[in-house]
Amino acid sequence: MLAPARALAVTMGEPSGIGPEITLMAWAERLKRDLPVFYVIADPELLETRAKQIGLKVKIKVCTPEDAHIVFHDALPVVPLSKSVNAVAGVPSSANAQMVLESIRTSVEHVRDGLACAVATNPIAKEVLYQAGFEHPGHTEYLGALSEMFGKGAQQPIMLLAGPDLMTVPVTLHIPLIKIWDVLSPQLIIDTARIVDRDLKRRFRLERPRIAVAGLNPHAGENGTMGTEDLEIIVPALDKLRDEGVDVRGPLPADTLFHESARETYDVVLAMYHDQALIPVKTLAFDDTVNVTLGLPFVRTSPDHGTAFGLAGHGTARPDSLSAAMRLAVALSEPELV
């Protein structure tokens, strides 16, 4: 992979989780993994401590985003946070919440200011942030709010799970299953599909994305005999989208939508809720799947896994998904380089 004109900004993530060490591991294997030039926004001392803890020899150098290209080949470039982070691997603390958020916010500012080409985020622990007063449902929604700094108001963020053999999008995100009925609507499906269609053309360079839409009920409601929501909510949305020229089909039974021959008939699946989208893509390629946020005025990717507190500090975590997220972030932001 050629070097992008600007380096990739990587966030610290939850400092007590595996984010710091998989970032260190990724840089240590940067040539083997064909990684783009990146820098991490974090506490340098945290990274040095974690590297020693897992027995990894990584040189760390504080620098600016502009100097990351110079530093990257000999040391892990680090743009320091405004305060130090006191974190114990595997033991999360809400005392670090503001620095977690500062890392994310700074990465977006760097893209806005032309200092970074895109953002790759390490996993965060939402429950830890909630203890410190975090008001957003999740990482994705927070990034949607941060998009206001680009001057066009907050954007609707869409979660795309991109694996080697399957891409899925959950129409509803981080809400309890019982509340789906209060949130899911024809307009939400229409808005989601429009963004997916636009960004698959713009970012993934698909001329005419083929969008399969999963039904909500078993057998997609079986013509109303197993629930009327598919007929009342999904069908009108798809009719409207077809009138606009979007290539959608469905609602389709979710239990027959993800096998090999079915996957050959579409580019992406719109699922009605979180697990309907995430279970199949993670089952097929847990270590290689990337979370991509569509609908934003900047490119953001992340690993498809969480903080893994039980693995933190042991050196057994794998940087595969983070590495894939880094490569894809650059490919989507500066496609001429890939």
Buried (B, 14 or more C-beta within 10 A) or exposed (E): BEEBEBBBBBBBBBBBBBBBBBBBBBBBEBEEBEBBBBBBBBBBBBBBBBBEBBEBEBEBBEBEBEBBBBBBEEBBBBBBBEEEBBBEBBEBBBEBBBBBBBBBBBBBBBBBEEBBBBBBBBBBBBEBBBBBEBEBEBBBBBBBBBBEBBEEEBBBBBBBBBBEBBBBBBBBBBBEEEEBEEEBBBEBBBBBBBBBBBBBEEBBEBEEBBBBBBBBBEBBBEEEEBBEBBBEBBBBBBEBBEEEEBBBEBBBBBEEBBEEEEBEEBBBBBBBBBEBBBBBBBEBBBBBBBBBBBBBBBBBBBBBBBBBBEBBBBBEBBBBBBBBBBBBBBBBBBEEBE
